[in-house]
């Protein structure tokens, strides 16, 4: 059986996504409405957050995840 680079990449992306979810859960951020998608070294945040501070803090947390080099912060503010 040959190694499948796409499968290995998907597993790595899934691991990074789980790491991000854990980090957000451990923070003070209301993470319930935040969706995360990881592709290679980029992570995209979508969904809603309750303040600009939480939006920026979520981005900072994701940027500290090993293997993530770029964060696309598409979070919307939900006042």
JOFENSUL-V265289 format. One record per residue. N is the residue number from 1. RES is the residue in one small letter. PSI is psi as a letter, one per 20 degrees, with the letter a starting at -180 (none if undefined). BURIAL is # if it has 16 or more other ideal C-beta (glycine too) atoms within 10 Angstrom, else .. Layout:
# JOFENSUL-V265289
n: [N;N]
res: [RES;RES]
psi: [PSI;PSI]
burial: [BURIAL;BURIAL]
This chain:
# JOFENSUL-V265289
n: [1;2;3;4;5;6;7;8;9;10;11;12;13;14;15;16;17;18;19;20;21;22;23;24;25;26;27;28;29;30;31;32;33;34;35;36;37;38;39;40;41;42;43;44;45;46;47;48;49;50;51;52;53;54;55;56;57;58;59;60;61;62;63;64;65;66;67;68;69;70;71;72;73;74;75;76;77;78;79]
res: [x;x;x;x;x;x;x;x;x;x;x;x;x;x;x;x;x;x;x;x;x;x;x;x;x;x;x;x;x;x;x;x;x;x;x;x;x;x;x;x;x;x;x;x;x;x;x;x;x;x;x;x;x;x;x;x;x;x;x;x;x;x;x;x;x;x;x;x;x;x;x;x;x;x;x;x;x;x;x]
psi: [p;q;p;o;h;g;g;g;g;h;h;g;g;g;g;g;g;g;g;g;g;g;g;h;h;i;r;i;p;n;i;h;j;p;q;p;p;p;o;d;j;q;p;p;p;r;b;q;r;i;q;h;g;h;g;h;h;g;g;g;g;h;h;i;p;p;i;p;h;p;p;o;n;k;p;q;p;n;none]
burial: [.;.;.;.;.;.;.;.;.;.;.;.;#;.;.;#;#;.;#;#;.;.;#;#;.;.;.;.;#;.;#;.;.;#;.;#;.;#;.;.;.;.;#;#;#;.;.;#;#;.;.;.;.;#;#;.;#;#;#;.;#;#;.;.;#;.;.;#;.;.;#;.;#;.;#;.;.;.;.]
